Amino acid sequence: MISTDRLTLRRFQPGDADAFAAYRSAPEVARYQSWDTPVSLETARTTVAQYAEGDPTQAGWFQYAIDLDGVLIGDIGLKLHDNLRQADLGYTLAPAYQGKGYATEAVRGLLDHLFRERNIHRVSAECDARNESSARLLTRLGFRQEGLRVANTWFKGEWTDDLLFGLLRSDWLS
């Protein structure tokens, strides 16, 4: 669906379930995410099937598979607002592929598609304030940190701070 130099952002396929279960079961991947580990193969198969049915042009969540040479290495969730001009995003990458620029490349590719081809006005993201890697990625891509909500989210047994980020189409294209 979307290609970058090294990656393809595509629809999920049934054969992705094993890799999906593996990286989503890694404690370091799930630490700042909404799911608990381990992710069973049965749950992965169901989730992958649900993701495959989504429509990236309609309001709501769509999950892009991040593909490197035919191997699923992560995913990007994009939530289009009802007006189809604003979106929220989140991303997950398998541990073996972190620190190699893949997440930055994948998110950059999606942002370029959203702003240039789909005329999205604004993309927002938020992350746990302790997730320094995620905050650095967003900043590197031009997101502006717009807020800090202190002790805002009860998450996995503790109150956590949320960092809020935003990026406008006009800033991306300038």
C-alpha atoms as an extended CHARMM CRD file, in Angstrom:
* protein
*
       174  EXT
         1         1  MET       CA              0.0000000000        0.0000000000        0.0000000000  PROA      1               0.0000000000
         2         2  ILE       CA              2.8040000000        2.4410000000        0.9350000000  PROA      2               0.0000000000
         3         3  SER       CA              6.4540000000        1.8700000000        0.0450000000  PROA      3               0.0000000000
         4         4  THR       CA              9.6060000000        3.4310000000        1.4590000000  PROA      4               0.0000000000
         5         5  ASP       CA             13.2390000000        2.6890000000        0.6040000000  PROA      5               0.0000000000
         6         6  ARG       CA             13.3300000000       -0.4740000000        2.7190000000  PROA      6               0.0000000000
         7         7  LEU       CA              9.7670000000       -1.1150000000        3.8660000000  PROA      7               0.0000000000
         8         8  THR       CA              6.2110000000       -1.7090000000        2.7460000000  PROA      8               0.0000000000
         9         9  LEU       CA              3.2330000000       -0.6430000000        4.8290000000  PROA      9               0.0000000000
        10        10  ARG       CA              0.5180000000       -3.0780000000        3.8640000000  PROA      10              0.0000000000
        11        11  ARG       CA             -2.6590000000       -4.7590000000        4.9980000000  PROA      11              0.0000000000
        12        12  PHE       CA             -2.2490000000       -7.6090000000        7.4940000000  PROA      12              0.0000000000
        13        13  GLN       CA             -2.3430000000      -11.1760000000        6.1280000000  PROA      13              0.0000000000
        14        14  PRO       CA             -3.1370000000      -14.5020000000        7.8800000000  PROA      14              0.0000000000
        15        15  GLY       CA              0.5210000000      -15.5520000000        7.6570000000  PROA      15              0.0000000000
        16        16  ASP       CA              1.4910000000      -12.6110000000        9.9100000000  PROA      16              0.0000000000
        17        17  ALA       CA              0.0480000000      -14.1690000000       13.0650000000  PROA      17              0.0000000000
        18        18  ASP       CA              3.2270000000      -15.9580000000       14.2330000000  PROA      18              0.0000000000
        19        19  ALA       CA              5.4590000000      -12.8970000000       13.9400000000  PROA      19              0.0000000000
        20        20  PHE       CA              2.7250000000      -10.6830000000       15.4160000000  PROA      20              0.0000000000
        21        21  ALA       CA              2.3620000000      -12.9350000000       18.4760000000  PROA      21              0.0000000000
        22        22  ALA       CA              6.1390000000      -13.0660000000       18.9050000000  PROA      22              0.0000000000
        23        23  TYR       CA              6.8940000000       -9.3380000000       18.9350000000  PROA      23              0.0000000000
        24        24  ARG       CA              3.7530000000       -8.3700000000       20.8210000000  PROA      24              0.0000000000
        25        25  SER       CA              4.7020000000      -10.9360000000       23.4970000000  PROA      25              0.0000000000
        26        26  ALA       CA              8.0610000000       -9.2820000000       24.1530000000  PROA      26              0.0000000000
        27        27  PRO       CA              7.8420000000       -7.5360000000       27.5580000000  PROA      27              0.0000000000
        28        28  GLU       CA              9.9460000000       -4.5960000000       26.3470000000  PROA      28              0.0000000000
        29        29  VAL       CA              7.5230000000       -4.0590000000       23.4380000000  PROA      29              0.0000000000
        30        30  ALA       CA              4.3740000000       -4.3230000000       25.5600000000  PROA      30              0.0000000000
        31        31  ARG       CA              5.7110000000       -2.1500000000       28.4000000000  PROA      31              0.0000000000
        32        32  TYR       CA              4.0990000000        1.0650000000       27.1430000000  PROA      32              0.0000000000
        33        33  GLN       CA              1.3000000000       -0.5800000000       25.1420000000  PROA      33              0.0000000000
        34        34  SER       CA             -2.2640000000       -1.4700000000       26.0970000000  PROA      34              0.0000000000
        35        35  TRP       CA             -1.9670000000       -5.2630000000       25.9170000000  PROA      35              0.0000000000
        36        36  ASP       CA             -0.5710000000       -7.7880000000       28.3600000000  PROA      36              0.0000000000
        37        37  THR       CA              1.9390000000      -10.5030000000       27.5470000000  PROA      37              0.0000000000
        38        38  PRO       CA              2.1410000000      -13.1040000000       26.3060000000  PROA      38              0.0000000000
        39        39  VAL       CA             -0.0600000000      -12.7340000000       23.2190000000  PROA      39              0.0000000000
        40        40  SER       CA             -1.2420000000      -16.2230000000       22.2920000000  PROA      40              0.0000000000
        41        41  LEU       CA             -1.1650000000      -17.4600000000       18.7270000000  PROA      41              0.0000000000
        42        42  GLU       CA             -4.9540000000      -17.8110000000       18.8610000000  PROA      42              0.0000000000
        43        43  THR       CA             -5.3340000000      -14.1730000000       19.9240000000  PROA      43              0.0000000000
        44        44  ALA       CA             -2.8350000000      -13.1250000000       17.2490000000  PROA      44              0.0000000000
        45        45  ARG       CA             -4.7640000000      -14.9700000000       14.5360000000  PROA      45              0.0000000000
        46        46  THR       CA             -8.0260000000      -13.3170000000       15.5830000000  PROA      46              0.0000000000
        47        47  THR       CA             -6.4340000000       -9.8720000000       15.8260000000  PROA      47              0.0000000000
        48        48  VAL       CA             -4.6290000000      -10.1860000000       12.4840000000  PROA      48              0.0000000000
        49        49  ALA       CA             -7.8930000000      -11.2660000000       10.8140000000  PROA      49              0.0000000000
        50        50  GLN       CA             -9.6800000000       -8.2320000000       12.2900000000  PROA      50              0.0000000000
        51        51  TYR       CA             -6.9040000000       -5.9010000000       11.1690000000  PROA      51              0.0000000000
        52        52  ALA       CA             -7.0390000000       -7.3490000000        7.6260000000  PROA      52              0.0000000000
        53        53  GLU       CA            -10.7040000000       -6.3370000000        7.3280000000  PROA      53              0.0000000000
        54        54  GLY       CA            -10.1480000000       -2.6570000000        8.1470000000  PROA      54              0.0000000000
        55        55  ASP       CA            -10.4940000000        0.2320000000        5.7150000000  PROA      55              0.0000000000
        56        56  PRO       CA             -7.7260000000        2.8580000000        5.8890000000  PROA      56              0.0000000000
        57        57  THR       CA             -9.9340000000        5.4770000000        4.2180000000  PROA      57              0.0000000000
        58        58  GLN       CA            -12.7750000000        5.3000000000        6.7610000000  PROA      58              0.0000000000
        59        59  ALA       CA            -13.0640000000        6.8560000000       10.2190000000  PROA      59              0.0000000000
        60        60  GLY       CA            -11.7130000000        4.6670000000       12.9980000000  PROA      60              0.0000000000
        61        61  TRP       CA             -8.6100000000        2.5730000000       13.5410000000  PROA      61              0.0000000000
        62        62  PHE       CA             -6.6440000000        0.8860000000       10.7780000000  PROA      62              0.0000000000
        63        63  GLN       CA             -3.5340000000       -1.1400000000       11.4860000000  PROA      63              0.0000000000
        64        64  TYR       CA             -0.7470000000       -1.1550000000        8.8730000000  PROA      64              0.0000000000
        65        65  ALA       CA              1.6800000000       -4.0840000000        8.8550000000  PROA      65              0.0000000000
        66        66  ILE       CA              5.3340000000       -2.9970000000        8.5650000000  PROA      66              0.0000000000
        67        67  ASP       CA              6.9570000000       -5.4070000000        6.1070000000  PROA      67              0.0000000000
        68        68  LEU       CA             10.7070000000       -5.7880000000        5.4870000000  PROA      68              0.0000000000
        69        69  ASP       CA             11.4400000000       -8.1130000000        2.5730000000  PROA      69              0.0000000000
        70        70  GLY       CA              8.3210000000      -10.1860000000        3.2470000000  PROA      70              0.0000000000
        71        71  VAL       CA              8.8110000000      -10.3130000000        7.0350000000  PROA      71              0.0000000000
        72        72  LEU       CA              6.4010000000       -8.6280000000        9.4570000000  PROA      72              0.0000000000
        73        73  ILE       CA              8.5370000000       -6.4820000000       11.7770000000  PROA      73              0.0000000000
        74        74  GLY       CA              5.9030000000       -4.2580000000       13.3820000000  PROA      74              0.0000000000
        75        75  ASP       CA              2.7420000000       -2.2650000000       12.8820000000  PROA      75              0.0000000000
        76        76  ILE       CA              1.3860000000        1.2690000000       12.8250000000  PROA      76              0.0000000000
        77        77  GLY       CA             -2.0970000000        2.0640000000       14.0620000000  PROA      77              0.0000000000
        78        78  LEU       CA             -3.8460000000        5.0510000000       12.5230000000  PROA      78              0.0000000000
        79        79  LYS       CA             -7.1630000000        6.3970000000       13.7910000000  PROA      79              0.0000000000
        80        80  LEU       CA             -8.9290000000        8.7020000000       11.3550000000  PROA      80              0.0000000000
        81        81  HSD       CA            -11.3480000000       11.1170000000       12.9750000000  PROA      81              0.0000000000
        82        82  ASP       CA            -14.9060000000       11.3690000000       11.6720000000  PROA      82              0.0000000000
        83        83  ASN       CA            -13.9600000000       14.4260000000        9.6030000000  PROA      83              0.0000000000
        84        84  LEU       CA            -11.2840000000       12.3460000000        7.7540000000  PROA      84              0.0000000000
        85        85  ARG       CA             -8.8810000000       15.2940000000        8.0710000000  PROA      85              0.0000000000
        86        86  GLN       CA             -7.3000000000       14.4830000000       11.4590000000  PROA      86              0.0000000000
        87        87  ALA       CA             -5.6460000000       11.3230000000       12.7000000000  PROA      87              0.0000000000
        88        88  ASP       CA             -3.9490000000        9.7760000000       15.7220000000  PROA      88              0.0000000000
        89        89  LEU       CA             -1.1350000000        7.2970000000       15.3870000000  PROA      89              0.0000000000
        90        90  GLY       CA              0.8190000000        4.7360000000       17.3360000000  PROA      90              0.0000000000
        91        91  TYR       CA              3.5030000000        2.2250000000       16.3750000000  PROA      91              0.0000000000
        92        92  THR       CA              5.1090000000       -0.9960000000       17.5160000000  PROA      92              0.0000000000
        93        93  LEU       CA              8.3260000000       -2.6230000000       16.3170000000  PROA      93              0.0000000000
        94        94  ALA       CA              9.8240000000       -6.0430000000       17.0200000000  PROA      94              0.0000000000
        95        95  PRO       CA             12.8740000000       -5.8200000000       19.3200000000  PROA      95              0.0000000000
        96        96  ALA       CA             15.2960000000       -7.2490000000       16.7280000000  PROA      96              0.0000000000
        97        97  TYR       CA             14.4810000000       -4.3510000000       14.3790000000  PROA      97              0.0000000000
        98        98  GLN       CA             14.6210000000       -1.4880000000       16.8540000000  PROA      98              0.0000000000
        99        99  GLY       CA             17.4490000000        1.0480000000       16.6970000000  PROA      99              0.0000000000
       100       100  LYS       CA             17.9280000000        0.6240000000       12.9280000000  PROA      100             0.0000000000
       101       101  GLY       CA             15.7380000000        3.4590000000       11.6900000000  PROA      101             0.0000000000
       102       102  TYR       CA             12.8380000000        1.2400000000       10.6160000000  PROA      102             0.0000000000
       103       103  ALA       CA             10.2290000000        2.8550000000       12.8730000000  PROA      103             0.0000000000
       104       104  THR       CA             11.2790000000        6.3380000000       11.7540000000  PROA      104             0.0000000000
       105       105  GLU       CA             11.1710000000        5.2610000000        8.1050000000  PROA      105             0.0000000000
       106       106  ALA       CA              7.7640000000        3.6120000000        8.4630000000  PROA      106             0.0000000000
       107       107  VAL       CA              6.1500000000        6.5320000000       10.2920000000  PROA      107             0.0000000000
       108       108  ARG       CA              7.7630000000        9.0190000000        7.8630000000  PROA      108             0.0000000000
       109       109  GLY       CA              6.3670000000        7.0490000000        4.9210000000  PROA      109             0.0000000000
       110       110  LEU       CA              2.8760000000        7.0200000000        6.4050000000  PROA      110             0.0000000000
       111       111  LEU       CA              2.9970000000       10.7350000000        7.2660000000  PROA      111             0.0000000000
       112       112  ASP       CA              4.1460000000       11.6150000000        3.7620000000  PROA      112             0.0000000000
       113       113  HSD       CA              1.2610000000        9.5790000000        2.3150000000  PROA      113             0.0000000000
       114       114  LEU       CA             -1.2760000000       11.1490000000        4.6850000000  PROA      114             0.0000000000
       115       115  PHE       CA             -0.1890000000       14.7410000000        4.1270000000  PROA      115             0.0000000000
       116       116  ARG       CA              0.6310000000       14.6330000000        0.3980000000  PROA      116             0.0000000000
       117       117  GLU       CA             -1.8840000000       12.1740000000       -0.9920000000  PROA      117             0.0000000000
       118       118  ARG       CA             -4.7920000000       12.2180000000        1.4520000000  PROA      118             0.0000000000
       119       119  ASN       CA             -4.6770000000       15.8850000000        2.4450000000  PROA      119             0.0000000000
       120       120  ILE       CA             -4.7960000000       15.1400000000        6.1740000000  PROA      120             0.0000000000
       121       121  HSD       CA             -4.6520000000       18.3940000000        8.1500000000  PROA      121             0.0000000000
       122       122  ARG       CA             -3.1870000000       17.1290000000       11.4260000000  PROA      122             0.0000000000
       123       123  VAL       CA             -1.6990000000       13.9910000000       12.9710000000  PROA      123             0.0000000000
       124       124  SER       CA             -1.5080000000       13.5800000000       16.7450000000  PROA      124             0.0000000000
       125       125  ALA       CA              0.3190000000       11.0810000000       18.9150000000  PROA      125             0.0000000000
       126       126  GLU       CA              0.7730000000       10.5060000000       22.6020000000  PROA      126             0.0000000000
       127       127  CYS       CA              3.1260000000        8.3570000000       24.5810000000  PROA      127             0.0000000000
       128       128  ASP       CA              4.0520000000        7.4480000000       28.1150000000  PROA      128             0.0000000000
       129       129  ALA       CA              6.5330000000       10.0910000000       29.2640000000  PROA      129             0.0000000000
       130       130  ARG       CA              8.9820000000        7.3310000000       30.2200000000  PROA      130             0.0000000000
       131       131  ASN       CA              9.0660000000        6.0850000000       26.6270000000  PROA      131             0.0000000000
       132       132  GLU       CA             11.9820000000        8.2660000000       25.5960000000  PROA      132             0.0000000000
       133       133  SER       CA             12.5880000000        6.4000000000       22.3190000000  PROA      133             0.0000000000
       134       134  SER       CA              9.0660000000        7.0760000000       21.1240000000  PROA      134             0.0000000000
       135       135  ALA       CA              9.2180000000       10.7460000000       22.1200000000  PROA      135             0.0000000000
       136       136  ARG       CA             12.5540000000       11.1340000000       20.2850000000  PROA      136             0.0000000000
       137       137  LEU       CA             11.1180000000        9.5160000000       17.1510000000  PROA      137             0.0000000000
       138       138  LEU       CA              8.1730000000       11.9110000000       17.0980000000  PROA      138             0.0000000000
       139       139  THR       CA             10.4110000000       14.9250000000       17.6700000000  PROA      139             0.0000000000
       140       140  ARG       CA             12.8330000000       13.7530000000       14.9740000000  PROA      140             0.0000000000
       141       141  LEU       CA              9.9330000000       13.6360000000       12.4980000000  PROA      141             0.0000000000
       142       142  GLY       CA              8.8980000000       17.2080000000       13.2760000000  PROA      142             0.0000000000
       143       143  PHE       CA              6.1320000000       16.6610000000       15.8050000000  PROA      143             0.0000000000
       144       144  ARG       CA              5.7370000000       19.4500000000       18.3210000000  PROA      144             0.0000000000
       145       145  GLN       CA              5.3380000000       18.4570000000       21.9490000000  PROA      145             0.0000000000
       146       146  GLU       CA              2.0640000000       20.1260000000       22.8410000000  PROA      146             0.0000000000
       147       147  GLY       CA              1.5170000000       18.9660000000       26.3550000000  PROA      147             0.0000000000
       148       148  LEU       CA              2.3180000000       16.9100000000       29.4050000000  PROA      148             0.0000000000
       149       149  ARG       CA             -0.5330000000       15.4130000000       31.4080000000  PROA      149             0.0000000000
       150       150  VAL       CA              0.9120000000       14.5660000000       34.8190000000  PROA      150             0.0000000000
       151       151  ALA       CA             -0.2900000000       11.3440000000       36.4780000000  PROA      151             0.0000000000
       152       152  ASN       CA             -3.0960000000       11.2280000000       33.9130000000  PROA      152             0.0000000000
       153       153  THR       CA             -3.4390000000        7.5540000000       33.0350000000  PROA      153             0.0000000000
       154       154  TRP       CA             -3.8920000000        4.5530000000       35.3220000000  PROA      154             0.0000000000
       155       155  PHE       CA             -1.8120000000        2.0830000000       33.3500000000  PROA      155             0.0000000000
       156       156  LYS       CA             -0.7060000000       -1.3960000000       34.3320000000  PROA      156             0.0000000000
       157       157  GLY       CA             -1.0750000000       -0.7100000000       38.0370000000  PROA      157             0.0000000000
       158       158  GLU       CA              0.3780000000        2.8040000000       38.2490000000  PROA      158             0.0000000000
       159       159  TRP       CA             -0.3330000000        6.4190000000       37.3830000000  PROA      159             0.0000000000
       160       160  THR       CA              1.6530000000        7.5480000000       34.3560000000  PROA      160             0.0000000000
       161       161  ASP       CA              2.3830000000       10.8600000000       32.6710000000  PROA      161             0.0000000000
       162       162  ASP       CA              1.3300000000       11.3440000000       29.0390000000  PROA      162             0.0000000000
       163       163  LEU       CA              3.2390000000       13.3680000000       26.4550000000  PROA      163             0.0000000000
       164       164  LEU       CA              1.0780000000       14.8850000000       23.7070000000  PROA      164             0.0000000000
       165       165  PHE       CA              2.4300000000       15.5810000000       20.2210000000  PROA      165             0.0000000000
       166       166  GLY       CA              1.0110000000       17.1200000000       17.0510000000  PROA      166             0.0000000000
       167       167  LEU       CA              2.1050000000       17.7120000000       13.4750000000  PROA      167             0.0000000000
       168       168  LEU       CA              0.3450000000       19.8840000000       10.9290000000  PROA      168             0.0000000000
       169       169  ARG       CA              0.2880000000       19.2790000000        7.1810000000  PROA      169             0.0000000000
       170       170  SER       CA              1.5530000000       22.8410000000        6.6200000000  PROA      170             0.0000000000
       171       171  ASP       CA              4.6370000000       22.1230000000        8.7700000000  PROA      171             0.0000000000
       172       172  TRP       CA              5.3160000000       18.7930000000        7.0300000000  PROA      172             0.0000000000
       173       173  LEU       CA              5.1320000000       20.3330000000        3.5610000000  PROA      173             0.0000000000
       174       174  SER       CA              7.2090000000       23.4450000000        4.3630000000  PROA      174             0.0000000000
